[in-house]
Each structure stands twice: as structure tokens, then as C-alpha cells.
């Protein structure tokens, strides 16, 4: 929004200045689930988000949970990638920080399986 403010003192002197106000929607992590991974198989999935100013996003994993061993999250893109070395279900919380609006979190999990049929959903 563009607008102009004018002020006047008691002597009748005025000053005018133009302003721009940008109102951004809040931020949200839109990814609610992640696909299975396989032991020893390359994995790459991006945690998606909306709102705010995406170039300024910072993704991280909160303490108390963990990505599968061998996986990392790219703090700039939200991409979780790597090659897991152990089967199991790994629960973690992704934190998205946006410097103007603040932070949001999303609980997620990745199931790492040793049988590749479970990755693709094949019987």
C-alpha cells in the first residue's frame, strides 16, 4: 500500500512524506508427510512452505527428534537428503524461521525400510 502522511505543527508548518506498507500473509509449512526411504538408497525431498519472504527462509530440525542417520536438511531450501544407514521410523520437527514474520514448526517422520517394495508401495 502506498500512502502519504502530512503533519502540521502549531505554527502551521507542514511536512509531507510518502510511505509504502507491505502486508505479508503468515508463513506455513505445507508439507504434512514425507515418503518412505530405503536403507542405502539416495533420498531427497523438500519441505515446502508458503508466505513471508522465501529467500529469507531458514529451515532446521528442533532438538528432541532426529532425521534418519545419514540425512541432513538444507537450511536454505528445506531439502532433506542423504543415504540412510539404518531402518526405523524417525520422528522430528522442522522449524521454519522467517526474519520478518517469525517461526513455525511442523512435526514429520520418515520411515526407512530395508525392503525396497515398501518404498514404492509395491506388494
MDTraj code that builds the backbone (N, CA, C; nanometers):
import mdtraj as md
import numpy as np

residues = "UNK UNK UNK UNK UNK UNK UNK UNK UNK UNK UNK UNK UNK UNK UNK UNK UNK UNK UNK UNK UNK UNK UNK UNK UNK UNK UNK UNK UNK UNK UNK UNK UNK UNK UNK UNK UNK UNK UNK UNK UNK UNK UNK UNK UNK UNK UNK UNK UNK UNK UNK UNK UNK UNK UNK UNK UNK UNK UNK UNK UNK UNK UNK UNK UNK UNK UNK UNK UNK UNK UNK UNK UNK UNK UNK UNK UNK UNK UNK UNK UNK UNK UNK UNK UNK UNK UNK UNK UNK UNK UNK UNK UNK UNK UNK UNK UNK UNK UNK UNK UNK UNK UNK UNK UNK UNK UNK UNK UNK UNK UNK UNK UNK UNK UNK UNK UNK UNK UNK UNK UNK UNK UNK".split()
xyz = np.array([
    [0.0844, -0.1164, 0.0000],
    [0.0000, 0.0000, 0.0000],
    [0.0889, 0.1225, 0.0000],
    [0.0581, 0.2165, -0.0850],
    [0.1308, 0.3431, -0.0901],
    [0.0417, 0.4517, -0.0310],
    [0.0984, 0.5365, 0.0531],
    [0.0225, 0.6448, 0.1128],
    [0.1170, 0.7577, 0.1512],
    [0.0595, 0.8743, 0.1764],
    [0.1371, 0.9918, 0.2141],
    [0.0845, 1.0437, 0.3470],
    [0.1767, 1.0771, 0.4364],
    [0.1408, 1.1361, 0.5653],
    [0.1860, 1.2816, 0.5666],
    [0.1018, 1.3637, 0.6256],
    [0.1371, 1.5041, 0.6412],
    [0.1150, 1.5422, 0.7868],
    [0.2118, 1.6113, 0.8432],
    [0.1978, 1.6600, 0.9804],
    [0.2075, 1.8115, 0.9796],
    [0.1461, 1.8733, 1.0809],
    [0.1489, 2.0193, 1.0919],
    [0.1713, 2.0556, 1.2372],
    [0.2643, 2.1500, 1.2589],
    [0.2892, 2.1941, 1.3958],
    [0.1983, 2.3109, 1.4298],
    [0.2080, 2.3620, 1.5518],
    [0.1187, 2.4681, 1.5983],
    [0.1408, 2.5998, 1.5252],
    [0.2583, 2.6166, 1.4616],
    [0.2861, 2.7389, 1.3855],
    [0.2362, 2.7285, 1.2414],
    [0.1788, 2.6129, 1.2041],
    [0.1267, 2.5965, 1.0694],
    [0.2263, 2.5381, 0.9704],
    [0.3463, 2.5048, 1.0169],
    [0.4443, 2.4412, 0.9288],
    [0.4035, 2.2967, 0.9035],
    [0.4203, 2.2533, 0.7783],
    [0.3827, 2.1163, 0.7448],
    [0.5014, 2.0405, 0.6868],
    [0.4933, 1.9127, 0.6992],
    [0.5908, 1.8225, 0.6393],
    [0.5137, 1.7022, 0.5841],
    [0.5530, 1.6616, 0.4651],
    [0.4846, 1.5515, 0.3983],
    [0.5868, 1.4465, 0.3599],
    [0.5469, 1.3210, 0.3734],
    [0.6362, 1.2118, 0.3345],
    [0.5552, 1.0944, 0.2812],
    [0.6045, 1.0327, 0.1734],
    [0.5396, 0.9156, 0.1138],
    [0.5928, 0.7889, 0.1794],
    [0.5039, 0.6917, 0.1990],
    [0.5395, 0.5642, 0.2591],
    [0.4825, 0.4502, 0.1754],
    [0.5450, 0.3349, 0.1880],
    [0.4931, 0.2114, 0.1309],
    [0.4837, 0.1098, 0.2427],
    [0.3705, 0.0447, 0.2525],
    [0.3474, -0.0575, 0.3541],
    [0.3161, -0.1882, 0.2836],
    [0.3957, -0.2916, 0.3134],
    [0.3714, -0.4238, 0.2566],
    [0.3206, -0.5147, 0.3667],
    [0.2050, -0.5723, 0.3440],
    [0.1474, -0.6657, 0.4394],
    [0.1604, -0.8049, 0.3800],
    [0.2284, -0.8907, 0.4521],
    [0.2513, -1.0269, 0.4049],
    [0.1655, -1.1234, 0.4840],
    [0.1216, -1.2273, 0.4164],
    [0.0496, -1.3318, 0.4876],
    [0.1460, -1.4031, 0.5810],
    [0.0943, -1.4726, 0.6770],
    [0.1790, -1.5504, 0.7671],
    [0.2520, -1.6605, 0.6921],
    [0.3420, -1.7257, 0.7602],
    [0.4145, -1.8366, 0.6983],
    [0.3556, -1.9682, 0.7451],
    [0.3708, -2.0694, 0.6617],
    [0.3215, -2.2024, 0.6966],
    [0.4059, -2.3072, 0.6261],
    [0.4299, -2.4170, 0.6948],
    [0.4910, -2.5337, 0.6317],
    [0.3761, -2.6150, 0.5750],
    [0.3770, -2.6360, 0.4431],
    [0.2652, -2.7049, 0.3778],
    [0.2873, -2.8552, 0.3633],
    [0.4084, -2.9021, 0.3849],
    [0.4361, -3.0456, 0.3801],
    [0.3836, -3.1087, 0.5085],
    [0.2997, -3.2109, 0.4940],
    [0.2433, -3.2768, 0.6129],
    [0.2896, -3.4215, 0.6268],
    [0.3506, -3.4762, 0.5225],
    [0.4057, -3.6112, 0.5315],
    [0.5184, -3.6257, 0.4299],
    [0.6052, -3.7210, 0.4567],
    [0.7181, -3.7485, 0.3683],
    [0.7160, -3.8955, 0.3286],
    [0.7617, -3.9269, 0.2075],
    [0.7619, -4.0664, 0.1634],
    [0.8669, -4.1492, 0.2365],
    [0.8477, -4.2812, 0.2315],
    [0.9441, -4.3746, 0.2884],
    [1.0787, -4.3608, 0.2185],
    [1.1812, -4.4065, 0.2886],
    [1.3168, -4.4114, 0.2341],
    [1.3660, -4.5547, 0.2465],
    [1.4727, -4.5859, 0.1772],
    [1.5302, -4.7198, 0.1833],
    [1.6720, -4.7163, 0.2354],
    [1.7094, -4.8164, 0.3108],
    [1.8468, -4.8270, 0.3601],
    [1.9403, -4.8343, 0.2395],
    [2.0409, -4.7480, 0.2377],
    [2.1396, -4.7476, 0.1311],
    [2.0933, -4.6860, -0.0004],
    [1.9740, -4.6252, -0.0001],
    [1.9181, -4.5653, -0.1219],
    [1.9170, -4.4137, -0.1071],
    [1.9588, -4.3439, -0.2114],
    [1.9600, -4.1976, -0.2109],
    [1.8180, -4.1434, -0.1938],
    [1.8035, -4.0401, -0.1105],
    [1.6731, -3.9825, -0.0778],
    [1.6836, -3.8311, -0.0885],
    [1.5799, -3.7678, -0.1431],
    [1.5746, -3.6224, -0.1492],
    [1.4303, -3.5768, -0.1576],
    [1.3859, -3.5056, -0.0561],
    [1.2506, -3.4496, -0.0525],
    [1.2590, -3.3097, 0.0067],
    [1.1792, -3.2187, -0.0476],
    [1.1801, -3.0811, 0.0009],
    [1.0585, -3.0543, 0.0881],
    [1.0830, -2.9924, 0.2023],
    [0.9767, -2.9458, 0.2902],
    [0.9303, -2.8122, 0.2320],
    [0.8043, -2.8053, 0.1911],
    [0.7507, -2.6858, 0.1253],
    [0.6872, -2.5911, 0.2251],
    [0.6915, -2.4619, 0.1911],
    [0.6340, -2.3594, 0.2772],
    [0.5750, -2.2478, 0.1924],
    [0.4870, -2.1695, 0.2534],
    [0.4275, -2.0547, 0.1857],
    [0.4324, -1.9335, 0.2770],
    [0.4165, -1.8173, 0.2147],
    [0.4083, -1.6919, 0.2881],
    [0.5436, -1.6296, 0.3127],
    [0.5402, -1.5122, 0.3693],
    [0.6625, -1.4417, 0.4040],
    [0.7485, -1.4098, 0.2841],
    [0.8765, -1.4153, 0.3043],
    [0.9744, -1.3820, 0.2016],
    [1.0681, -1.5008, 0.1846],
    [1.0333, -1.5969, 0.0953],
    [1.1067, -1.7231, 0.0830],
    [1.2591, -1.7140, 0.0727],
    [1.3154, -1.6150, 0.0079],
    [1.4630, -1.6170, 0.0061],
    [1.5247, -1.6067, 0.1450],
    [1.4462, -1.5587, 0.2400],
    [1.4980, -1.5408, 0.3763],
    [1.4635, -1.6579, 0.4678],
    [1.4036, -1.7640, 0.4152],
    [1.3688, -1.8798, 0.4970],
    [1.4945, -1.9470, 0.5523],
    [1.4833, -1.9985, 0.6744],
    [1.5859, -2.0842, 0.7316],
    [1.5172, -2.2059, 0.7924],
    [1.5530, -2.3247, 0.7437],
    [1.4964, -2.4498, 0.7930],
    [1.5944, -2.5164, 0.8888],
    [1.5401, -2.5797, 0.9925],
    [1.6238, -2.6549, 1.0864],
    [1.5396, -2.7650, 1.1506],
    [1.6082, -2.8567, 1.2179],
    [1.5421, -2.9643, 1.2925],
    [1.5543, -2.9310, 1.4408],
    [1.4417, -2.9315, 1.5104],
    [1.4431, -2.8996, 1.6535],
    [1.5023, -3.0151, 1.7341],
    [1.5649, -2.9834, 1.8471],
    [1.6128, -3.0887, 1.9368],
    [1.4946, -3.1739, 1.9843],
    [1.5222, -3.2985, 2.0151],
    [1.4183, -3.3886, 2.0635],
    [1.3734, -3.4886, 1.9588],
    [1.4136, -3.4696, 1.8377],
    [1.3844, -3.5631, 1.7302],
    [1.5064, -3.5713, 1.6414],
    [1.5024, -3.6605, 1.5450],
    [1.6193, -3.6681, 1.4571],
    [1.5818, -3.7201, 1.3200],
    [1.6561, -3.6727, 1.2223],
    [1.6469, -3.7276, 1.0880],
    [1.7100, -3.8659, 1.0888],
    [1.6789, -3.9490, 0.9896],
    [1.7472, -4.0781, 0.9803],
    [1.8987, -4.0580, 0.9717],
    [1.9779, -4.1520, 1.0240],
    [2.1221, -4.1391, 1.0152],
    [2.1646, -4.1298, 0.8692],
    [2.2510, -4.0325, 0.8402],
    [2.2965, -4.0089, 0.7040],
    [2.2185, -3.9003, 0.6318],
    [2.1092, -3.8508, 0.6931],
    [2.0286, -3.7466, 0.6315],
    [2.0624, -3.6103, 0.6910],
    [2.0463, -3.5056, 0.6097],
    [2.0609, -3.3672, 0.6551],
    [1.9479, -3.2853, 0.5948],
    [1.9271, -3.1660, 0.6503],
    [1.8320, -3.0720, 0.5923],
    [1.9104, -2.9497, 0.5460],
    [1.8849, -2.9066, 0.4239],
    [1.9487, -2.7863, 0.3723],
    [1.8777, -2.6670, 0.4359],
    [1.9481, -2.5830, 0.5119],
    [1.8825, -2.4737, 0.5831],
    [1.8211, -2.3686, 0.4905],
    [1.8695, -2.3587, 0.3674],
    [1.8191, -2.2572, 0.2752],
    [1.7012, -2.3041, 0.1913],
    [1.6967, -2.4331, 0.1587],
    [1.5923, -2.4833, 0.0684],
    [1.4904, -2.5743, 0.1366],
    [1.5227, -2.6284, 0.2533],
    [1.4341, -2.7222, 0.3202],
    [1.4403, -2.8624, 0.2630],
    [1.5398, -2.8901, 0.1794],
    [1.5527, -3.0225, 0.1210],
    [1.6187, -3.1185, 0.2197],
    [1.5496, -3.2287, 0.2467],
    [1.6031, -3.3355, 0.3311],
    [1.6613, -3.4387, 0.2362],
    [1.7890, -3.4702, 0.2545],
    [1.8530, -3.5632, 0.1615],
    [1.9610, -3.6434, 0.2317],
    [2.0014, -3.7509, 0.1638],
    [2.1087, -3.8351, 0.2145],
    [2.0836, -3.9805, 0.1812],
    [2.1665, -4.0661, 0.2394],
    [2.1539, -4.2106, 0.2262],
    [2.1526, -4.2672, 0.3670],
    [2.0393, -4.3259, 0.4057],
    [2.0264, -4.3763, 0.5418],
    [2.0998, -4.5088, 0.5584],
    [2.1501, -4.5272, 0.6779],
    [2.2248, -4.6487, 0.7097],
    [2.1489, -4.7426, 0.8024],
    [2.0302, -4.7016, 0.8498],
    [1.9562, -4.7839, 0.9461],
    [1.8063, -4.7737, 0.9255],
    [1.7397, -4.8874, 0.9268],
    [1.5942, -4.8910, 0.9156],
    [1.5311, -4.8396, 1.0445],
    [1.4085, -4.7927, 1.0339],
    [1.3347, -4.7449, 1.1501],
    [1.2446, -4.6299, 1.1119],
    [1.1678, -4.5834, 1.2084],
    [1.0841, -4.4657, 1.1883],
    [1.1449, -4.3520, 1.2674],
    [1.1725, -4.2422, 1.2004],
    [1.2421, -4.1286, 1.2604],
    [1.1462, -4.0105, 1.2664],
    [1.1159, -3.9685, 1.3873],
    [1.0254, -3.8565, 1.4108],
    [1.1066, -3.7318, 1.4432],
    [1.0637, -3.6199, 1.3873],
    [1.1362, -3.4949, 1.4072],
    [1.0420, -3.3776, 1.3810],
    [1.0845, -3.2596, 1.4219],
    [1.0066, -3.1384, 1.3978],
    [1.0923, -3.0417, 1.3175],
    [1.0367, -2.9979, 1.2038],
    [1.1039, -2.8983, 1.1205],
    [1.0611, -2.7604, 1.1674],
    [1.1589, -2.6725, 1.1816],
    [1.1321, -2.5325, 1.2180],
    [1.1648, -2.4470, 1.0969],
    [1.0724, -2.3586, 1.0616],
    [1.0940, -2.2620, 0.9544],
    [1.0985, -2.1244, 1.0167],
    [1.2106, -2.0573, 0.9997],
    [1.2284, -1.9218, 1.0518],
    [1.2260, -1.8243, 0.9353],
    [1.1464, -1.7204, 0.9491],
    [1.1405, -1.6127, 0.8515],
    [1.1639, -1.4852, 0.9312],
    [1.2658, -1.4049, 0.8978],
    [1.3075, -1.2968, 0.9866],
    [1.2047, -1.1864, 1.0108],
    [1.1119, -1.1651, 0.9215],
    [1.0135, -1.0590, 0.9394],
    [0.8920, -1.1093, 1.0171],
    [0.8452, -1.2290, 0.9835],
    [0.7201, -1.2800, 1.0392],
    [0.7411, -1.3648, 1.1640],
    [0.8475, -1.4432, 1.1683],
    [0.8719, -1.5283, 1.2841],
    [0.8980, -1.6721, 1.2436],
    [0.8530, -1.7650, 1.3265],
    [0.8826, -1.9064, 1.3031],
    [0.7573, -1.9912, 1.3187],
    [0.7562, -2.1030, 1.2454],
    [0.6513, -2.2045, 1.2587],
    [0.7195, -2.3405, 1.2602],
    [0.6480, -2.4416, 1.3089],
    [0.7038, -2.5766, 1.3132],
    [0.6034, -2.6758, 1.2553],
    [0.6565, -2.7905, 1.2144],
    [0.5733, -2.8998, 1.1630],
    [0.6369, -3.0315, 1.2034],
    [0.5603, -3.1160, 1.2727],
    [0.6077, -3.2498, 1.3081],
    [0.5987, -3.3392, 1.1844],
    [0.7063, -3.4122, 1.1559],
    [0.7122, -3.5026, 1.0412],
    [0.7831, -3.6312, 1.0817],
    [0.7772, -3.7296, 0.9946],
    [0.8521, -3.8524, 1.0169],
    [0.8910, -3.9126, 0.8833],
    [0.9969, -3.9895, 0.8864],
    [1.0407, -4.0655, 0.7694],
    [1.0596, -4.2093, 0.8148],
    [0.9975, -4.3006, 0.7431],
    [1.0149, -4.4429, 0.7693],
    [1.1211, -4.4943, 0.6733],
    [1.2277, -4.5488, 0.7290],
    [1.3349, -4.6070, 0.6481],
    [1.3183, -4.7578, 0.6533],
    [1.3056, -4.8195, 0.5375],
    [1.2822, -4.9634, 0.5289],
    [1.3980, -5.0312, 0.4575],
    [1.4155, -5.1595, 0.4864],
    [1.5214, -5.2348, 0.4196],
    [1.4685, -5.3089, 0.2975],
    [1.3364, -5.3182, 0.2834],
    [1.2737, -5.3851, 0.1691],
    [1.2252, -5.2779, 0.0722],
    [1.2852, -5.2683, -0.0451],
    [1.2528, -5.1631, -0.1395],
    [1.1087, -5.1667, -0.1877],
    [1.0395, -5.2780, -0.1769],
    [0.8997, -5.2839, -0.2172],
    [0.8147, -5.1884, -0.1354],
    [0.8507, -5.1647, -0.0093],
    [0.7746, -5.0742, 0.0758],
    [0.7959, -4.9290, 0.0381],
    [0.9050, -4.8968, -0.0265],
    [0.9316, -4.7589, -0.0670],
    [0.8358, -4.7187, -0.1775],
    [0.8199, -4.8038, -0.2760],
    [0.7362, -4.7717, -0.3917],
    [0.5903, -4.8047, -0.3688],
    [0.5607, -4.8776, -0.2650],
    [0.4238, -4.9184, -0.2389],
    [0.3871, -5.0475, -0.3093],
    [0.4828, -5.1147, -0.3712],
    [0.4557, -5.2407, -0.4387],
    [0.4310, -5.3502, -0.3353],
    [0.3503, -5.4495, -0.3709],
    [0.3240, -5.5588, -0.2749],
    [0.4470, -5.6419, -0.2467],
])
top = md.Topology()
chain = top.add_chain()
for i, resn in enumerate(residues, 1):
    res = top.add_residue(resn, chain, resSeq=i)
    for name in ("N", "CA", "C"):
        top.add_atom(name, md.element.get_by_symbol(name[0]), res)
traj = md.Trajectory(xyz[None], top)
